[in-house]
Amino acid sequence: MKFKAAVVVTLKESVLDPQGVTIKEALHHMRYNQIESVRLGKFVEISLDASSAENAEKLVHETCRKLLVNQVIETYKLQALSPVSQKEA
Amino acid sequence: MKFKAAVVVTLKESVLDPQGVTIKEALHHMRYNQIESVRLGKFVEISLDASSAENAEKLVHETCRKLLVNQVIETYKLQALSPVSQKEA
């Protein structure tokens, strides 16, 4: 069965985010002073093949821990995992 | 009022994603052959000050169109917009 997973990877709260700060400052220069902070993360969309939703979930967590996420400074959340019909795939 | 918005910025379907391909190939080297494709996007968390939820939403869309999103190759989705209690802020 085909599945599609959406994973959000964000920096831990305690970690400085210079990219986010730069975006915020750019917005302030554009007179959007109502913006108080911006933090930038990654959004990863994974298409995979697995025998069950359970296995698919396990596989996504494994890839996150082993490759996608640097757990020293980042956290991740599996936002969605849904089967894809063969027609769509 | 303080609001927090979550925006997901992704490449359009028709646009090649070399970063995603690299991640997929790395996963294949690690024997995760069930992974069929990976696409990488951005996740932006914005904290802002606005008089109403409607104004907050308008502001987020404006910042997306004017700075955060390159609409030639990317699309974005406002995933969530919620008020933040003063205690949390």
Backbone of each chain as nested JSON, in Angstrom:
{
  "chains": [
    {"id": "A", "residues": [
      {"number": 1, "name": "MET", "atoms": {"N": [0.833, -1.209, 0.0], "CA": [0.0, 0.0, 0.0], "C": [0.863, 1.252, 0.0]}},
      {"number": 2, "name": "LYS", "atoms": {"N": [0.374, 2.248, -0.696], "CA": [1.115, 3.508, -0.747], "C": [0.594, 4.444, 0.347]}},
      {"number": 3, "name": "PHE", "atoms": {"N": [1.534, 5.139, 0.946], "CA": [1.164, 6.134, 1.953], "C": [1.867, 7.453, 1.671]}},
      {"number": 4, "name": "LYS", "atoms": {"N": [1.28, 8.51, 2.215], "CA": [1.925, 9.813, 2.152], "C": [2.001, 10.351, 3.578]}},
      {"number": 5, "name": "ALA", "atoms": {"N": [3.177, 10.808, 3.967], "CA": [3.348, 11.33, 5.32], "C": [3.814, 12.773, 5.264]}},
      {"number": 6, "name": "ALA", "atoms": {"N": [3.344, 13.567, 6.196], "CA": [3.793, 14.954, 6.303], "C": [4.457, 15.13, 7.66]}},
      {"number": 7, "name": "VAL", "atoms": {"N": [5.723, 15.548, 7.621], "CA": [6.494, 15.713, 8.854], "C": [6.948, 17.159, 8.975]}},
      {"number": 8, "name": "VAL", "atoms": {"N": [6.796, 17.715, 10.163], "CA": [7.277, 19.071, 10.404], "C": [8.469, 18.998, 11.349]}},
      {"number": 9, "name": "VAL", "atoms": {"N": [9.582, 19.577, 10.917], "CA": [10.801, 19.581, 11.735], "C": [11.057, 21.014, 12.186]}},
      {"number": 10, "name": "THR", "atoms": {"N": [11.119, 21.229, 13.492], "CA": [11.347, 22.589, 13.991], "C": [12.528, 22.604, 14.952]}},
      {"number": 11, "name": "LEU", "atoms": {"N": [13.151, 23.768, 15.058], "CA": [14.221, 23.93, 16.043], "C": [13.611, 23.9, 17.434]}},
      {"number": 12, "name": "LYS", "atoms": {"N": [14.323, 23.349, 18.387], "CA": [13.856, 23.385, 19.774], "C": [13.724, 24.832, 20.229]}},
      {"number": 13, "name": "GLU", "atoms": {"N": [12.802, 25.059, 21.152], "CA": [12.527, 26.415, 21.653], "C": [13.791, 27.153, 22.09]}},
      {"number": 14, "name": "SER", "atoms": {"N": [14.702, 26.409, 22.713], "CA": [15.885, 27.034, 23.306], "C": [16.969, 27.361, 22.28]}},
      {"number": 15, "name": "VAL", "atoms": {"N": [16.776, 26.924, 21.028], "CA": [17.817, 27.114, 20.017], "C": [17.544, 28.397, 19.219]}},
      {"number": 16, "name": "LEU", "atoms": {"N": [18.576, 29.212, 19.092], "CA": [18.459, 30.444, 18.307], "C": [18.18, 30.138, 16.846]}},
      {"number": 17, "name": "ASP", "atoms": {"N": [17.354, 30.962, 16.197], "CA": [17.013, 30.753, 14.802], "C": [17.357, 32.003, 13.987]}},
      {"number": 18, "name": "PRO", "atoms": {"N": [18.62, 32.092, 13.529], "CA": [19.051, 33.303, 12.819], "C": [18.255, 33.559, 11.535]}},
      {"number": 19, "name": "GLN", "atoms": {"N": [17.848, 32.487, 10.843], "CA": [17.048, 32.677, 9.622], "C": [15.721, 33.365, 9.954]}},
      {"number": 20, "name": "GLY", "atoms": {"N": [15.105, 32.892, 11.024], "CA": [13.829, 33.477, 11.439], "C": [13.997, 34.943, 11.823]}},
      {"number": 21, "name": "VAL", "atoms": {"N": [15.083, 35.238, 12.534], "CA": [15.348, 36.613, 12.942], "C": [15.53, 37.507, 11.717]}},
      {"number": 22, "name": "THR", "atoms": {"N": [16.254, 37.004, 10.73], "CA": [16.482, 37.77, 9.499], "C": [15.151, 38.072, 8.801]}},
      {"number": 23, "name": "ILE", "atoms": {"N": [14.287, 37.07, 8.727], "CA": [12.971, 37.275, 8.091], "C": [12.181, 38.321, 8.868]}},
      {"number": 24, "name": "LYS", "atoms": {"N": [12.19, 38.214, 10.191], "CA": [11.463, 39.184, 11.018], "C": [11.976, 40.589, 10.762]}},
      {"number": 25, "name": "GLU", "atoms": {"N": [13.299, 40.741, 10.709], "CA": [13.861, 42.072, 10.493], "C": [13.517, 42.614, 9.106]}},
      {"number": 26, "name": "ALA", "atoms": {"N": [13.522, 41.735, 8.127], "CA": [13.128, 42.156, 6.78], "C": [11.679, 42.645, 6.793]}},
      {"number": 27, "name": "LEU", "atoms": {"N": [10.829, 41.939, 7.517], "CA": [9.414, 42.348, 7.591], "C": [9.272, 43.69, 8.314]}},
      {"number": 28, "name": "HIS", "atoms": {"N": [10.088, 43.902, 9.341], "CA": [10.041, 45.196, 10.04], "C": [10.475, 46.327, 9.111]}},
      {"number": 29, "name": "HIS", "atoms": {"N": [11.481, 46.052, 8.274], "CA": [11.904, 47.059, 7.3], "C": [10.789, 47.392, 6.325]}},
      {"number": 30, "name": "MET", "atoms": {"N": [9.914, 46.41, 6.098], "CA": [8.787, 46.622, 5.19], "C": [7.577, 47.181, 5.94]}},
      {"number": 31, "name": "ARG", "atoms": {"N": [7.807, 47.635, 7.163], "CA": [6.776, 48.252, 8.008], "C": [5.738, 47.276, 8.574]}},
      {"number": 32, "name": "TYR", "atoms": {"N": [6.073, 46.002, 8.562], "CA": [5.187, 45.047, 9.236], "C": [5.665, 44.868, 10.676]}},
      {"number": 33, "name": "ASN", "atoms": {"N": [5.444, 45.921, 11.466], "CA": [5.967, 45.892, 12.828], "C": [5.142, 45.034, 13.781]}},
      {"number": 34, "name": "GLN", "atoms": {"N": [3.987, 44.594, 13.308], "CA": [3.142, 43.733, 14.153], "C": [3.709, 42.312, 14.281]}},
      {"number": 35, "name": "ILE", "atoms": {"N": [4.65, 41.984, 13.382], "CA": [5.256, 40.643, 13.441], "C": [6.233, 40.616, 14.614]}},
      {"number": 36, "name": "GLU", "atoms": {"N": [6.001, 39.724, 15.556], "CA": [6.844, 39.709, 16.756], "C": [7.972, 38.695, 16.686]}},
      {"number": 37, "name": "SER", "atoms": {"N": [7.719, 37.588, 16.052], "CA": [8.818, 36.649, 15.851], "C": [8.493, 35.695, 14.712]}},
      {"number": 38, "name": "VAL", "atoms": {"N": [9.542, 35.21, 14.105], "CA": [9.392, 34.236, 13.031], "C": [10.374, 33.108, 13.31]}},
      {"number": 39, "name": "ARG", "atoms": {"N": [9.889, 31.895, 13.224], "CA": [10.799, 30.747, 13.347], "C": [10.611, 29.846, 12.135]}},
      {"number": 40, "name": "LEU", "atoms": {"N": [11.732, 29.415, 11.598], "CA": [11.689, 28.667, 10.351], "C": [11.997, 27.198, 10.6]}},
      {"number": 41, "name": "GLY", "atoms": {"N": [11.166, 26.334, 10.054], "CA": [11.406, 24.896, 10.161], "C": [11.328, 24.253, 8.797]}},
      {"number": 42, "name": "LYS", "atoms": {"N": [11.356, 22.933, 8.788], "CA": [11.271, 22.216, 7.518], "C": [9.962, 21.437, 7.461]}},
      {"number": 43, "name": "PHE", "atoms": {"N": [9.444, 21.311, 6.261], "CA": [8.247, 20.515, 6.04], "C": [8.634, 19.414, 5.064]}},
      {"number": 44, "name": "VAL", "atoms": {"N": [8.502, 18.168, 5.482], "CA": [8.943, 17.06, 4.642], "C": [7.748, 16.194, 4.263]}},
      {"number": 45, "name": "GLU", "atoms": {"N": [7.576, 15.994, 2.962], "CA": [6.492, 15.151, 2.477], "C": [7.107, 13.869, 1.94]}},
      {"number": 46, "name": "ILE", "atoms": {"N": [6.723, 12.755, 2.528], "CA": [7.33, 11.479, 2.169], "C": [6.282, 10.549, 1.563]}},
      {"number": 47, "name": "SER", "atoms": {"N": [6.569, 10.024, 0.378], "CA": [5.712, 8.987, -0.203], "C": [6.401, 7.658, -0.002]}},
      {"number": 48, "name": "LEU", "atoms": {"N": [5.665, 6.68, 0.506], "CA": [6.313, 5.401, 0.785], "C": [5.37, 4.247, 0.574]}},
      {"number": 49, "name": "ASP", "atoms": {"N": [5.972, 3.067, 0.57], "CA": [5.249, 1.835, 0.339], "C": [5.367, 1.008, 1.617]}},
      {"number": 50, "name": "ALA", "atoms": {"N": [4.243, 0.576, 2.178], "CA": [4.307, -0.222, 3.4], "C": [3.114, -1.154, 3.44]}},
      {"number": 51, "name": "SER", "atoms": {"N": [3.247, -2.224, 4.229], "CA": [2.176, -3.218, 4.263], "C": [0.978, -2.755, 5.093]}},
      {"number": 52, "name": "SER", "atoms": {"N": [1.218, -1.851, 6.023], "CA": [0.115, -1.357, 6.85], "C": [0.425, 0.061, 7.323]}},
      {"number": 53, "name": "ALA", "atoms": {"N": [-0.591, 0.734, 7.811], "CA": [-0.407, 2.093, 8.317], "C": [0.582, 2.093, 9.485]}},
      {"number": 54, "name": "GLU", "atoms": {"N": [0.512, 1.016, 10.283], "CA": [1.413, 0.9, 11.438], "C": [2.879, 0.849, 10.989]}},
      {"number": 55, "name": "ASN", "atoms": {"N": [3.13, 0.009, 9.985], "CA": [4.495, -0.101, 9.469], "C": [4.953, 1.199, 8.823]}},
      {"number": 56, "name": "ALA", "atoms": {"N": [4.032, 1.851, 8.131], "CA": [4.37, 3.12, 7.488], "C": [4.8, 4.136, 8.547]}},
      {"number": 57, "name": "GLU", "atoms": {"N": [4.035, 4.184, 9.632], "CA": [4.342, 5.127, 10.702], "C": [5.707, 4.821, 11.314]}},
      {"number": 58, "name": "LYS", "atoms": {"N": [5.953, 3.534, 11.536], "CA": [7.237, 3.119, 12.107], "C": [8.392, 3.547, 11.205]}},
      {"number": 59, "name": "LEU", "atoms": {"N": [8.202, 3.331, 9.903], "CA": [9.241, 3.675, 8.928], "C": [9.513, 5.182, 8.918]}},
      {"number": 60, "name": "VAL", "atoms": {"N": [8.458, 5.969, 8.973], "CA": [8.638, 7.425, 8.953], "C": [9.4, 7.88, 10.196]}},
      {"number": 61, "name": "HIS", "atoms": {"N": [9.015, 7.343, 11.355], "CA": [9.736, 7.723, 12.575], "C": [11.211, 7.325, 12.49]}},
      {"number": 62, "name": "GLU", "atoms": {"N": [11.46, 6.148, 11.915], "CA": [12.842, 5.682, 11.798], "C": [13.657, 6.61, 10.904]}},
      {"number": 63, "name": "THR", "atoms": {"N": [13.093, 6.986, 9.742], "CA": [13.838, 7.87, 8.831], "C": [14.064, 9.235, 9.477]}},
      {"number": 64, "name": "CYS", "atoms": {"N": [13.079, 9.682, 10.256], "CA": [13.247, 10.967, 10.936], "C": [14.403, 10.902, 11.908]}},
      {"number": 65, "name": "ARG", "atoms": {"N": [14.391, 9.877, 12.737], "CA": [15.431, 9.772, 13.765], "C": [16.811, 9.558, 13.165]}},
      {"number": 66, "name": "LYS", "atoms": {"N": [16.863, 8.765, 12.066], "CA": [18.174, 8.395, 11.533], "C": [18.741, 9.406, 10.547]}},
      {"number": 67, "name": "LEU", "atoms": {"N": [17.88, 10.167, 9.871], "CA": [18.425, 11.053, 8.843], "C": [17.854, 12.471, 8.877]}},
      {"number": 68, "name": "LEU", "atoms": {"N": [16.541, 12.578, 8.95], "CA": [15.926, 13.888, 8.709], "C": [16.099, 14.881, 9.846]}},
      {"number": 69, "name": "VAL", "atoms": {"N": [16.13, 14.37, 11.061], "CA": [16.091, 15.265, 12.213], "C": [17.378, 15.182, 13.017]}},
      {"number": 70, "name": "ASN", "atoms": {"N": [17.946, 16.324, 13.336], "CA": [19.076, 16.392, 14.25], "C": [18.501, 16.583, 15.645]}},
      {"number": 71, "name": "GLN", "atoms": {"N": [18.404, 15.477, 16.374], "CA": [17.655, 15.523, 17.634], "C": [18.333, 16.335, 18.737]}},
      {"number": 72, "name": "VAL", "atoms": {"N": [19.574, 16.756, 18.484], "CA": [20.237, 17.61, 19.477], "C": [19.577, 18.993, 19.493]}},
      {"number": 73, "name": "ILE", "atoms": {"N": [19.24, 19.486, 18.3], "CA": [18.696, 20.849, 18.239], "C": [17.274, 20.921, 17.673]}},
      {"number": 74, "name": "GLU", "atoms": {"N": [16.783, 19.805, 17.134], "CA": [15.466, 19.856, 16.494], "C": [14.481, 18.867, 17.118]}},
      {"number": 75, "name": "THR", "atoms": {"N": [13.207, 19.159, 16.926], "CA": [12.17, 18.18, 17.239], "C": [11.331, 17.994, 15.984]}},
      {"number": 76, "name": "TYR", "atoms": {"N": [10.578, 16.913, 15.929], "CA": [9.728, 16.715, 14.762], "C": [8.358, 16.224, 15.173]}},
      {"number": 77, "name": "LYS", "atoms": {"N": [7.432, 16.397, 14.253], "CA": [6.072, 15.936, 14.507], "C": [5.536, 15.317, 13.223]}},
      {"number": 78, "name": "LEU", "atoms": {"N": [5.024, 14.113, 13.337], "CA": [4.358, 13.494, 12.193], "C": [2.961, 14.089, 12.131]}},
      {"number": 79, "name": "GLN", "atoms": {"N": [2.757, 14.995, 11.181], "CA": [1.496, 15.742, 11.13], "C": [0.366, 14.929, 10.545]}},
      {"number": 80, "name": "ALA", "atoms": {"N": [0.687, 14.139, 9.537], "CA": [-0.368, 13.392, 8.855], "C": [0.225, 12.176, 8.193]}},
      {"number": 81, "name": "LEU", "atoms": {"N": [-0.549, 11.109, 8.157], "CA": [-0.135, 9.905, 7.436], "C": [-1.399, 9.326, 6.85]}},
      {"number": 82, "name": "SER", "atoms": {"N": [-1.458, 9.267, 5.536], "CA": [-2.697, 8.765, 4.939], "C": [-2.4, 7.893, 3.733]}},
      {"number": 83, "name": "PRO", "atoms": {"N": [-3.228, 6.87, 3.544], "CA": [-3.048, 6.009, 2.377], "C": [-3.387, 6.77, 1.103]}},
      {"number": 84, "name": "VAL", "atoms": {"N": [-2.699, 6.426, 0.042], "CA": [-2.935, 7.06, -1.249], "C": [-3.564, 6.009, -2.149]}},
      {"number": 85, "name": "SER", "atoms": {"N": [-4.644, 6.329, -2.79], "CA": [-5.268, 5.352, -3.687], "C": [-4.371, 5.157, -4.898]}},
      {"number": 86, "name": "GLN", "atoms": {"N": [-4.392, 3.954, -5.457], "CA": [-3.498, 3.631, -6.579], "C": [-3.693, 4.582, -7.755]}},
      {"number": 87, "name": "LYS", "atoms": {"N": [-4.893, 5.038, -7.926], "CA": [-5.165, 5.958, -9.037], "C": [-4.349, 7.234, -8.915]}},
      {"number": 88, "name": "GLU", "atoms": {"N": [-4.333, 7.773, -7.693], "CA": [-3.587, 9.017, -7.463], "C": [-2.086, 8.818, -7.611]}},
      {"number": 89, "name": "ALA", "atoms": {"N": [-1.618, 7.601, -7.206], "CA": [-0.17, 7.37, -7.119], "C": [0.505, 7.32, -8.485]}}
    ]},
    {"id": "B", "residues": [
      {"number": 1, "name": "MET", "atoms": {"N": [-4.237, 41.886, 20.412], "CA": [-4.219, 40.446, 20.695], "C": [-3.054, 39.762, 19.995]}},
      {"number": 2, "name": "LYS", "atoms": {"N": [-2.511, 38.774, 20.672], "CA": [-1.387, 38.029, 20.096], "C": [-1.919, 36.796, 19.365]}},
      {"number": 3, "name": "PHE", "atoms": {"N": [-1.315, 36.546, 18.227], "CA": [-1.688, 35.346, 17.477], "C": [-0.431, 34.58, 17.081]}},
      {"number": 4, "name": "LYS", "atoms": {"N": [-0.632, 33.298, 16.824], "CA": [0.433, 32.467, 16.301], "C": [-0.083, 31.816, 15.023]}},
      {"number": 5, "name": "ALA", "atoms": {"N": [0.702, 31.917, 13.958], "CA": [0.287, 31.325, 12.695], "C": [1.306, 30.299, 12.241]}},
      {"number": 6, "name": "ALA", "atoms": {"N": [0.823, 29.235, 11.627], "CA": [1.711, 28.218, 11.054], "C": [1.468, 28.17, 9.558]}},
      {"number": 7, "name": "VAL", "atoms": {"N": [2.526, 28.397, 8.795], "CA": [2.417, 28.421, 7.341], "C": [3.341, 27.357, 6.746]}},
      {"number": 8, "name": "VAL", "atoms": {"N": [2.828, 26.618, 5.795], "CA": [3.642, 25.632, 5.1], "C": [3.874, 26.099, 3.675]}},
      {"number": 9, "name": "VAL", "atoms": {"N": [5.135, 26.189, 3.283], "CA": [5.483, 26.622, 1.931], "C": [6.073, 25.422, 1.194]}},
      {"number": 10, "name": "THR", "atoms": {"N": [5.471, 25.052, 0.079], "CA": [5.97, 23.901, -0.669], "C": [6.226, 24.287, -2.122]}},
      {"number": 11, "name": "LEU", "atoms": {"N": [7.135, 23.55, -2.749], "CA": [7.372, 23.75, -4.171], "C": [6.148, 23.273, -4.944]}},
      {"number": 12, "name": "LYS", "atoms": {"N": [5.833, 23.943, -6.041], "CA": [4.742, 23.466, -6.889], "C": [5.07, 22.079, -7.418]}},
      {"number": 13, "name": "GLU", "atoms": {"N": [4.022, 21.298, -7.657], "CA": [4.168, 19.909, -8.125], "C": [5.119, 19.795, -9.321]}},
      {"number": 14, "name": "SER", "atoms": {"N": [5.031, 20.769, -10.223], "CA": [5.775, 20.687, -11.478], "C": [7.247, 21.079, -11.324]}},
      {"number": 15, "name": "VAL", "atoms": {"N": [7.625, 21.56, -10.138], "CA": [9.0, 22.039, -9.946], "C": [9.868, 20.925, -9.353]}},
      {"number": 16, "name": "LEU", "atoms": {"N": [11.018, 20.707, -9.958], "CA": [11.965, 19.701, -9.458], "C": [12.475, 20.075, -8.079]}},
      {"number": 17, "name": "ASP", "atoms": {"N": [12.672, 19.07, -7.226], "CA": [13.147, 19.325, -5.868], "C": [14.427, 18.537, -5.615]}},
      {"number": 18, "name": "PRO", "atoms": {"N": [15.583, 19.111, -5.983], "CA": [16.843, 18.37, -5.843], "C": [17.161, 17.993, -4.393]}},
      {"number": 19, "name": "GLN", "atoms": {"N": [16.79, 18.831, -3.441], "CA": [17.035, 18.485, -2.033], "C": [16.276, 17.221, -1.643]}},
      {"number": 20, "name": "GLY", "atoms": {"N": [15.021, 17.168, -2.071], "CA": [14.194, 15.996, -1.777], "C": [14.767, 14.744, -2.415]}},
      {"number": 21, "name": "VAL", "atoms": {"N": [15.243, 14.869, -3.659], "CA": [15.825, 13.721, -4.357], "C": [17.066, 13.231, -3.621]}},
      {"number": 22, "name": "THR", "atoms": {"N": [17.885, 14.178, -3.15], "CA": [19.098, 13.814, -2.408], "C": [18.751, 13.041, -1.136]}},
      {"number": 23, "name": "ILE", "atoms": {"N": [17.738, 13.53, -0.421], "CA": [17.317, 12.835, 0.802], "C": [16.826, 11.431, 0.47]}},
      {"number": 24, "name": "LYS", "atoms": {"N": [16.023, 11.318, -0.593], "CA": [15.506, 10.003, -0.982], "C": [16.661, 9.062, -1.295]}},
      {"number": 25, "name": "GLU", "atoms": {"N": [17.651, 9.549, -2.039], "CA": [18.782, 8.691, -2.403], "C": [19.594, 8.283, -1.174]}},
      {"number": 26, "name": "ALA", "atoms": {"N": [19.746, 9.205, -0.246], "CA": [20.453, 8.872, 0.996], "C": [19.703, 7.768, 1.74]}},
      {"number": 27, "name": "LEU", "atoms": {"N": [18.371, 7.869, 1.761], "CA": [17.572, 6.842, 2.442], "C": [17.682, 5.497, 1.728]}},
      {"number": 28, "name": "HIS", "atoms": {"N": [17.753, 5.514, 0.394], "CA": [17.926, 4.262, -0.34], "C": [19.273, 3.619, -0.023]}},
      {"number": 29, "name": "HIS", "atoms": {"N": [20.304, 4.466, 0.11], "CA": [21.62, 3.94, 0.491], "C": [21.578, 3.286, 1.866]}},
      {"number": 30, "name": "MET", "atoms": {"N": [20.66, 3.771, 2.702], "CA": [20.516, 3.208, 4.045], "C": [19.532, 2.033, 4.042]}},
      {"number": 31, "name": "ARG", "atoms": {"N": [19.214, 1.544, 2.838], "CA": [18.328, 0.382, 2.65], "C": [16.856, 0.683, 2.945]}},
      {"number": 32, "name": "TYR", "atoms": {"N": [16.478, 1.944, 2.982], "CA": [15.05, 2.257, 3.111], "C": [14.46, 2.402, 1.707]}},
      {"number": 33, "name": "ASN", "atoms": {"N": [14.352, 1.253, 1.025], "CA": [13.918, 1.306, -0.365], "C": [12.414, 1.522, -0.519]}},
      {"number": 34, "name": "GLN", "atoms": {"N": [11.694, 1.431, 0.586], "CA": [10.237, 1.64, 0.518], "C": [9.884, 3.122, 0.321]}},
      {"number": 35, "name": "ILE", "atoms": {"N": [10.883, 3.994, 0.568], "CA": [10.637, 5.424, 0.392], "C": [10.601, 5.738, -1.102]}},
      {"number": 36, "name": "GLU", "atoms": {"N": [9.491, 6.241, -1.586], "CA": [9.36, 6.45, -3.037], "C": [9.684, 7.87, -3.463]}},
      {"number": 37, "name": "SER", "atoms": {"N": [9.355, 8.82, -2.63], "CA": [9.783, 10.185, -2.953], "C": [9.754, 11.047, -1.703]}},
      {"number": 38, "name": "VAL", "atoms": {"N": [10.594, 12.063, -1.722], "CA": [10.661, 13.013, -0.618], "C": [10.625, 14.411, -1.227]}},
      {"number": 39, "name": "ARG", "atoms": {"N": [9.767, 15.244, -0.682], "CA": [9.775, 16.637, -1.127], "C": [9.929, 17.533, 0.102]}},
      {"number": 40, "name": "LEU", "atoms": {"N": [10.8, 18.513, -0.053], "CA": [11.13, 19.346, 1.093], "C": [10.508, 20.729, 0.96]}},
      {"number": 41, "name": "GLY", "atoms": {"N": [9.849, 21.173, 2.001], "CA": [9.283, 22.515, 2.004], "C": [9.711, 23.259, 3.244]}},
      {"number": 42, "name": "LYS", "atoms": {"N": [9.125, 24.425, 3.448], "CA": [9.453, 25.221, 4.63], "C": [8.246, 25.287, 5.547]}},
      {"number": 43, "name": "PHE", "atoms": {"N": [8.526, 25.352, 6.841], "CA": [7.474, 25.516, 7.828], "C": [7.774, 26.809, 8.57]}},
      {"number": 44, "name": "VAL", "atoms": {"N": [6.867, 27.765, 8.51], "CA": [7.127, 29.072, 9.108], "C": [6.129, 29.316, 10.235]}},
      {"number": 45, "name": "GLU", "atoms": {"N": [6.655, 29.618, 11.409], "CA": [5.817, 29.912, 12.557], "C": [5.94, 31.41, 12.845]}},
      {"number": 46, "name": "ILE", "atoms": {"N": [4.824, 32.106, 12.778], "CA": [4.843, 33.559, 12.925], "C": [4.045, 33.965, 14.163]}},
      {"number": 47, "name": "SER", "atoms": {"N": [4.664, 34.751, 15.032], "CA": [3.939, 35.343, 16.156], "C": [3.671, 36.79, 15.81]}},
      {"number": 48, "name": "LEU", "atoms": {"N": [2.427, 37.213, 15.977], "CA": [2.105, 38.577, 15.586], "C": [1.045, 39.183, 16.49]}},
      {"number": 49, "name": "ASP", "atoms": {"N": [0.909, 40.477, 16.332], "CA": [-0.024, 41.248, 17.13], "C": [-1.06, 41.813, 16.164]}},
      {"number": 50, "name": "ALA", "atoms": {"N": [-2.34, 41.566, 16.423], "CA": [-3.375, 42.096, 15.528], "C": [-4.642, 42.345, 16.33]}},
      {"number": 51, "name": "SER", "atoms": {"N": [-5.488, 43.215, 15.784], "CA": [-6.694, 43.585, 16.54], "C": [-7.762, 42.488, 16.476]}},
      {"number": 52, "name": "SER", "atoms": {"N": [-7.718, 41.662, 15.45], "CA": [-8.704, 40.586, 15.339], "C": [-8.102, 39.421, 14.56]}},
      {"number": 53, "name": "ALA", "atoms": {"N": [-8.757, 38.281, 14.643], "CA": [-8.279, 37.11, 13.911], "C": [-8.285, 37.387, 12.411]}},
      {"number": 54, "name": "GLU", "atoms": {"N": [-9.29, 38.155, 11.976], "CA": [-9.398, 38.484, 10.552], "C": [-8.183, 39.303, 10.085]}},
      {"number": 55, "name": "ASN", "atoms": {"N": [-7.83, 40.312, 10.881], "CA": [-6.664, 41.127, 10.532], "C": [-5.376, 40.318, 10.585]}},
      {"number": 56, "name": "ALA", "atoms": {"N": [-5.292, 39.42, 11.56], "CA": [-4.103, 38.581, 11.682], "C": [-3.954, 37.732, 10.425]}},
      {"number": 57, "name": "GLU", "atoms": {"N": [-5.068, 37.161, 9.977], "CA": [-5.032, 36.309, 8.788], "C": [-4.598, 37.114, 7.562]}},
      {"number": 58, "name": "LYS", "atoms": {"N": [-5.157, 38.321, 7.448], "CA": [-4.813, 39.183, 6.322], "C": [-3.319, 39.496, 6.318]}},
      {"number": 59, "name": "LEU", "atoms": {"N": [-2.805, 39.809, 7.513], "CA": [-1.394, 40.148, 7.64], "C": [-0.494, 38.978, 7.249]}},
      {"number": 60, "name": "VAL", "atoms": {"N": [-0.87, 37.787, 7.692], "CA": [-0.057, 36.614, 7.376], "C": [-0.038, 36.373, 5.864]}},
      {"number": 61, "name": "HIS", "atoms": {"N": [-1.207, 36.476, 5.239], "CA": [-1.251, 36.289, 3.782], "C": [-0.398, 37.338, 3.067]}},
      {"number": 62, "name": "GLU", "atoms": {"N": [-0.44, 38.56, 3.579], "CA": [0.337, 39.635, 2.96], "C": [1.841, 39.354, 3.065]}},
      {"number": 63, "name": "THR", "atoms": {"N": [2.293, 38.967, 4.256], "CA": [3.726, 38.691, 4.421], "C": [4.147, 37.5, 3.552]}},
      {"number": 64, "name": "CYS", "atoms": {"N": [3.246, 36.527, 3.419], "CA": [3.57, 35.373, 2.567], "C": [3.759, 35.811, 1.13]}},
      {"number": 65, "name": "ARG", "atoms": {"N": [2.791, 36.58, 0.649], "CA": [2.851, 36.981, -0.759], "C": [4.02, 37.918, -1.031]}},
      {"number": 66, "name": "LYS", "atoms": {"N": [4.32, 38.802, -0.056], "CA": [5.341, 39.812, -0.316], "C": [6.756, 39.372, -0.012]}},
      {"number": 67, "name": "LEU", "atoms": {"N": [6.93, 38.407, 0.899], "CA": [8.298, 38.059, 1.274], "C": [8.562, 36.552, 1.342]}},
      {"number": 68, "name": "LEU", "atoms": {"N": [7.685, 35.843, 2.023], "CA": [8.026, 34.453, 2.356], "C": [7.952, 33.491, 1.183]}},
      {"number": 69, "name": "VAL", "atoms": {"N": [7.038, 33.756, 0.26], "CA": [6.767, 32.771, -0.782], "C": [7.143, 33.32, -2.156]}},
      {"number": 70, "name": "ASN", "atoms": {"N": [7.876, 32.541, -2.912], "CA": [8.15, 32.87, -4.31], "C": [7.042, 32.22, -5.135]}},
      {"number": 71, "name": "GLN", "atoms": {"N": [6.046, 33.016, -5.492], "CA": [4.847, 32.417, -6.086], "C": [5.043, 31.868, -7.494]}},
      {"number": 72, "name": "VAL", "atoms": {"N": [6.226, 32.11, -8.065], "CA": [6.501, 31.516, -9.375], "C": [6.687, 30.005, -9.234]}},
      {"number": 73, "name": "ILE", "atoms": {"N": [7.387, 29.601, -8.159], "CA": [7.691, 28.168, -8.021], "C": [7.09, 27.533, -6.764]}},
      {"number": 74, "name": "GLU", "atoms": {"N": [6.54, 28.361, -5.875], "CA": [6.047, 27.81, -4.607], "C": [4.563, 28.102, -4.393]}},
      {"number": 75, "name": "THR", "atoms": {"N": [3.953, 27.281, -3.556], "CA": [2.613, 27.599, -3.062], "C": [2.674, 27.567, -1.538]}},
      {"number": 76, "name": "TYR", "atoms": {"N": [1.69, 28.162, -0.881], "CA": [1.708, 28.113, 0.572], "C": [0.313, 27.841, 1.106]}},
      {"number": 77, "name": "LYS", "atoms": {"N": [0.291, 27.396, 2.342], "CA": [-0.98, 27.122, 2.994], "C": [-0.892, 27.626, 4.433]}},
      {"number": 78, "name": "LEU", "atoms": {"N": [-1.869, 28.401, 4.823], "CA": [-1.965, 28.817, 6.228], "C": [-2.589, 27.646, 6.97]}},
      {"number": 79, "name": "GLN", "atoms": {"N": [-1.754, 26.913, 7.722], "CA": [-2.226, 25.686, 8.356], "C": [-3.026, 25.951, 9.607]}},
      {"number": 80, "name": "ALA", "atoms": {"N": [-2.604, 26.95, 10.369], "CA": [-3.275, 27.216, 11.639], "C": [-3.062, 28.666, 12.029]}},
      {"number": 81, "name": "LEU", "atoms": {"N": [-4.069, 29.217, 12.669], "CA": [-3.941, 30.575, 13.203], "C": [-4.738, 30.587, 14.498]}},
      {"number": 82, "name": "SER", "atoms": {"N": [-4.045, 30.825, 15.603], "CA": [-4.764, 30.767, 16.866], "C": [-4.29, 31.861, 17.809]}},
      {"number": 83, "name": "PRO", "atoms": {"N": [-5.226, 32.396, 18.592], "CA": [-4.841, 33.41, 19.569], "C": [-3.978, 32.794, 20.666]}},
      {"number": 84, "name": "VAL", "atoms": {"N": [-3.065, 33.593, 21.18], "CA": [-2.186, 33.138, 22.257], "C": [-2.596, 33.903, 23.511]}},
      {"number": 85, "name": "SER", "atoms": {"N": [-2.81, 33.198, 24.594], "CA": [-3.178, 33.911, 25.822], "C": [-1.976, 34.704, 26.312]}},
      {"number": 86, "name": "GLN", "atoms": {"N": [-2.225, 35.826, 26.963], "CA": [-1.126, 36.692, 27.4], "C": [-0.156, 35.969, 28.32]}},
      {"number": 87, "name": "LYS", "atoms": {"N": [-0.667, 35.018, 29.063], "CA": [0.211, 34.275, 29.971], "C": [1.298, 33.527, 29.212]}},
      {"number": 88, "name": "GLU", "atoms": {"N": [0.87, 32.871, 28.12], "CA": [1.826, 32.097, 27.316], "C": [2.831, 33.002, 26.623]}},
      {"number": 89, "name": "ALA", "atoms": {"N": [2.352, 34.202, 26.208], "CA": [3.17, 35.066, 25.346], "C": [4.361, 35.653, 26.103]}}
    ]}
  ]
}
